[in-house]
Amino acid sequence: MSVTRRALLWLGGRRGAQGIVQRTPLSRSVVRRFVAGDTLDAALSAIVSLNRSGIGGILDELGEGVRGTAEAEQAHSDYANALEAAKRRRVDTAVTVKLTQLGLLVDREGCERRLASLSDQAETVGLRLEIDMEQSDLVDATLEVYRRLVASRPPPRLAVQAYLHRTPDDLRVLAELKAPIRLVKGAYAEPEERALQRPEEISDRYRELSEWLFDNHPDPALGTHDGAMIGFAQRAARRRGLDRRGFEIQMLYGVRRELQQELADAGYRVRTYVPYGSAWYPYLVRRLAERPANLRFFARSLLRG
């Protein structure tokens, strides 16, 4: 992991830095590149626009690591409202949650209850529920909650992070559950004993696990903006006789928009991860750390300001 990326991810967890950045008017203007707005309505409007271009959405209310039951209940209520609003506006979108938003760090049983409620509601309104993966020390708890959920309900799509050493073993277990997977490289700062650090090693692992998904999981989704990774996945899908709708390519709001449109125009199934809300600081820092192009955009905006 580069020094710049490590420093950015460290800043992402510093409340002092967060306060300074969030109070800067320029930061608010820059964040609009990567965050659809403060409100659910703004996010849904962004997804309506994407839908007109043949691109689906993934709604994400920003926030993580809640430490109180009231906050977890509020997050549950917000997501329930998002599911109803998406149905009412007839948008093509999934809804993704972080389990720490639903109280994983507060009360695991309460988190399981809230997740089950959202799963039932998503099935009722005909929308897909997805679950984001968080830091490596939360993977065991996330997988346990997931296993308990799918014992009695359809499996939501679960994000897994290619750079974690444990992920190949986790995928073998998840394949037995017929879990739909979103494969991402990984965006959190993790130590060497838990995660690959060199970009070329992470890319090799991503290619390896992409092929595993095609062979062992239903409806695979690849979360990547890397053209080489997308090309690899396209070739892997063709070798297996999958057509362009047989897997999903997921990208982030505001990142490589032209490529998203090119893929959709070519008939591929594309979804854009559309975050909204005021808790944007940790999300923005991870996006800047992921891709040098994002950091260059931020720097140019600062200079123009």
Secondary structure, DSSP 8 states (H G I E B T S, - for coil): --HHHHHHHHHHT-HHHHHHHHT-HHHHHHHTTT---SSHHHHHHHHHHHHHTT-EEEEEE------SHHHHHHHHHHHHHHHHHHHHHT--EEEEE-TTTTTTTT-HHHHHHHHHHHHHHHHHHT--EEE----GGGHHHHHHHHHHHHTTS---EEEEETTBTTHHHHHHHHHHTT--EEEE---S---TTTB--SHHHHHHHHHHHHHHHHHHSSS-EEE---HHHHHHHHHHHHHTT--TTSSEEEEETTSSHHHHHHHHHTT-EEEEEEEESS--HHHHHHHHHH-HHHHHHHHHHHHH-
